[in-house]
Amino acid sequence: MFELFRSKAIPELASIRSTGFWHNVVLPACYSEPAILHASIALACEFGLCAEPKSSSQADDNESVRLDAVVEYNKAIYYLKEHITKQSNARSSRAILITCVLFITLELFTGRLQKATIHLDQGRKLLLQSYIAQSNGSTTDAPENETKALVFASNPESVEDELVNIFAHLDIQSTYFGSNRPQLKLATHSSITSSGKSNCPKSPTSLVVPSSFHSIHEANQHLVIIMNESLTFVGHSFDAARHTLQNQLSNFHRQYLYTHLQDWRQAYERLCLEAKPQQRSDRMWKEQSALMLIQHAWLSVIVPSSYLEIEETEYDSYLRHFTTIVDLVSSISLQRDEEKTGSDHNHFTFELGVVPPLWWTVMKCREPSIRRKALSLLSQVGREGLWDPVLMHYLGREIILLEEEVEAEGMRLASSYFSLNDECIDEKEDLSTLIPLHRRISAATVSFNDKDPATFQMAFLRKQWDCDGVSTSFEQIVRDGYFEGRQRQSQRLSKGAFNSENK
C-alpha cells in the first residue's frame, strides 16, 4: 500500500502550489515517523478504493481494504500519542501537523466533512501555538487575546513554510465550511517586526502590495494574503452592525480591500510585461496565472458587494467578472485535456482554485449561458480541499430550478432544458426581466446527517416582498439530497440522473 501512496496518491495530491509539501515533507517523513507512515498507508487504502472502485461482486475485497485503513489509522493514532505528550518539541509539533493533514485528507476522501473540519480546527490551533512558541523563543502558551500572523512564504523553504501554506488554504476554505471567517492571519516576510515577532495587523492599512512582483510566486503570495483579509472581513454571513452601509469604518475597510485588489492587478500586469516569452509560454506559468485571475475576479465581486443592503439584482452588473471566471476555467480545462490523460488529472488538491468562483457564478450570475457553463464546469473539475464540486453542482442545479421555475412532474431536470448552447444575451439586456427579484435565491446552506454522511439537507433563503416592493421576511425552501461517492456521482452528473424530493 505504501508503494500505491508513493507512486499514485502523491502525484495525484501534489498540485501546482502544494507539490513541495507532498514530495519534500510528507514522503521523507514516512521513513522516519511511524505515525506519518501509518496515516499515509491508511490514506492509500481509501485512495485505492476511490481511484479504482470495484464492482458489487467484489464487495468483500472493498470491506477488507476498509478494515486495513481502520487498522492503519489506529496505528497512526497510537504512535501519535508519544508526540502529543511532547507538543512543545518542534519535531513532535511537525509530526502531529503532518499527520493532521493526512487525517483531513482521509476524512475528505471518505466523505466525512464534519470530521475533517474537526481535524482542521485542532491542526490550526496547534500550528499557531507552535508558531508563537518559536517566535517567542519559549514553549509557553501566548495569551488568548494575542493574535499572531503566520508568514505565508512565496517560495516555501522549510517544513514550517509548507505547513503554513497547506493550512492557510484550508483555513480560507473553512469560511464556508465550519467557520464564519478564516481563523489564521497571514503576512509576508516584510510584515515581520524587527524583533522577530509576527504581530497581527490591528488595522486594514497594514496590507502592502508592491508596485511590481519579482515572480509569479510572489504575486500568488500577495493574492492569498488579500484573499485571507477579504474573507476575514466579508465572512460567511453578513453581520447587521459590521456590514451595513451606515458603518463608515466598514465602508472604509471595504474600499481599502478593493483598492488593494486593483493594486494587485496592476502589479501583476507589470510582471507579465516584464516576463520573458518562454516564461509566459510555460504550462505551469499559464495555469497559475489563470488561477490567480479567476480568484481575483471572484474577490472583485464579493468584496464590493459585501454590504447588508445589497439586493440580488445588483449582481447583474458583475457579468464581466462572471464571464472572465468561466472563460479562464474553460481554458484551464482545455489545457489539461490537451496535455494530460484522464489518469493524470488531479481530482483532489488542498489549494483553493476554481470551485468557489464557479459556485459563486452559478449562485449569483443570472445570465443563462454563463450560468450553465459554470454549472457544467463544476462537473468537470476536481475537489479542492473542503470544496466538493459535485456537491456544488447539485446545489447549483437546485437554485436554477427554483429561480427559473423549471419543475416537471416526476423529472426535476430535463437535459434539453439545460442545454449549453443558449446564446449569451447582450450585457446591456436587463437580467431582472429574465429572473425577477422576487424569485432570486439569496443564500444556500447544506447540513449533513451525522449518522449517514451520504444524506444531507439543503436550505435556500429567498426574500418575500409585499405589494409595495418592501422586503418583509425570508422564505425558507428545504430539499433532501443523497450524496454518493465522488466517482459514481460524477457519472450520474453526466447522465442527469440526480433526484431530489421536495420537503
Residue, then its C-alpha position, 0 to 999 in steps of 0.5 A: m500500500f505504501e508503494l500505491f501512496r508513493s507512486k499514485a496518491i502523491p502525484e495525484l495530491a501534489s498540485i501546482r502550489s502544494t507539490g513541495f509539501w507532498h514530495n519534500v515533507v510528507l514522503p521523507a517523513c514516512y521513513s522516519e515517523p511511524a505515525i506519518l507512515h501509518a496515516s499515509i498507508a491508511l490514506a492509500c487504502e481509501f485512495g485505492l478504493c476511490a481511484e479504482p472502485k470495484s464492482s458489487s461482486q467484489a464487495d468483500d475485497n472493498e470491506s477488507v481494504r476498509l478494515d486495513a485503513v481502520v487498522e492503519y489509522n489506529k496505528a497512526i493514532y497510537y504512535l501519535k500519542e508519544h508526540i502529543t505528550k511532547q507538543s512543545n518539541a518542534r519535531s513532535s509539533r511537525a509530526i502531529l501537523i503532518t499527520c493532521v493533514l493526512f487525517i483531513t485528507l482521509e476524512l475528505f476522501t471518505g466523505r466525512l466533512q464534519k470530521a475533517t473540519i474537526h481535524l482542521d480546527q485542532g491542526r490550526k490551533l496547534l500550528l499557531q501555538s507552535y508558531i508563537a512558541q518559536s517566535n517567542g523563543s519559549t514553549t509557553d502558551a501566548p495569551e488568548n487575546e494575542t493574535k499572531a500572523l503566520v508568514f505565508a512564504s512565496n517560495p516555501e523553504s522549510v517544513e514550517d513554510e509548507l505547513v503554513n501554506i497547506f493550512a492557510h488554504l484550508d483555513i480560507q476554505s473553512t469560511y464556508f465550511g465550519s467557520n464564519r471567517p478564516q481563523l489564521k492571519l497571514a503576512t509576508h516576510s516584510s510584515i515581520t517586526s524587527s524583533g522577530k515577532s509576527n504581530c497581527p495587523k490591528s488595522p486594514t492599512s497594514l496590507v502592502v502590495p508592491s508596485s511590481f512582483h519579482s515572480i509569479h510566486e510572489a504575486n500568488q503570495h500577495l493574492v492569498i494574503i488579500m484573499n485571507e483579509s477579504l474573507t476575514f472581513v466579508g465572512h460567511s454571513f453578513d453581520a447587521a452592525r459590521h456590514t451595513l452601509q451606515n458603518q463608515l469604518s466598514n465602508f472604509h475597510r471595504q474600499y481599502l480591500y478593493t483598492h488593494l485588489q486593483d493594486w494587485r492587478q496592476a502589479y501583476e500586469r507589470l510582471c507579465l510585461e516584464a516576463k520573458p516569452q518562454q516564461r509566459s509560454d510555460r504550462m505551469w506559468k499559464e495555469q497559475s496565472a489563470l488561477m490567480l485571475i479567476q480568484h481575483a475576479w471572484l474577490s472583485v465581486i464579493v468584496p464590493s458587494s459585501y454590504l447588508e443592503i445589497e439586493e440580488t439584482e445588483y449582481d447583474s452588473y458583475l457579468r464581466h467578472f462572471t464571464t472572465i471566471v468561466d472563460l479562464v476555467s474553460s481554458i484551464s480545462l482545455q489545457r489539461d485535456e490537451e496535455k494530460t490523460g484522464s489518469d493524470h488529472n488531479h481530482f483532489t488538491f488542498e489549494l483553493g482554485v476554481v470551485p468557489p468562483l464557479w459556485w459563486t457564478v452559478m449562485k449569483c450570475r443570472e445570465p443563462s449561458i454563463r450560468r450553465k457553463a459554470l454549472s457544467l464546469l463544476s462537473q468537470v473539475g476536481r475537489e479542492g480541499l473542503w470544496d466538493p464540486v459535485l456537491m456544488h453542482y447539485l446545489g447549483r442545479e437546485i437554485i436554477l430550478l427554483e429561480e427559473e421555475v423549471e419543475a416537471e412532474g416526476m423529472r426535476l431536470a430535463s437535459s434539453y432544458f439545460s442545454l449549453n448552447d443558449e446564446c449569451i444575451d447582450e450585457k446591456e439586456d436587463l437580467s431582472t426581466l429574465i429572473p425577477l427579484h422576487r424569485r432570486i435565491s439569496a443564500a444556500t446552506v447544506s447540513f449533513n446527517d451525522k449518522d449517514p454522511a451520504t444524506f444531507q439537507m439543503a436550505f435556500l433563503r429567498k426574500q418575500w416582498d409585499c405589494d409595495g416592493v418592501s422586503t418583509s421576511f425570508e422564505q425558507i425552501v428545504r430539499d433532501g439530497y443523497f450524496e454518493g461517492r465522488q466517482r459514481q456521482s460524477q457519472r450520474l452528473s453526466k447522465g442527469a440522473f440526480n433526484s431530489e424530493n421536495k420537503 
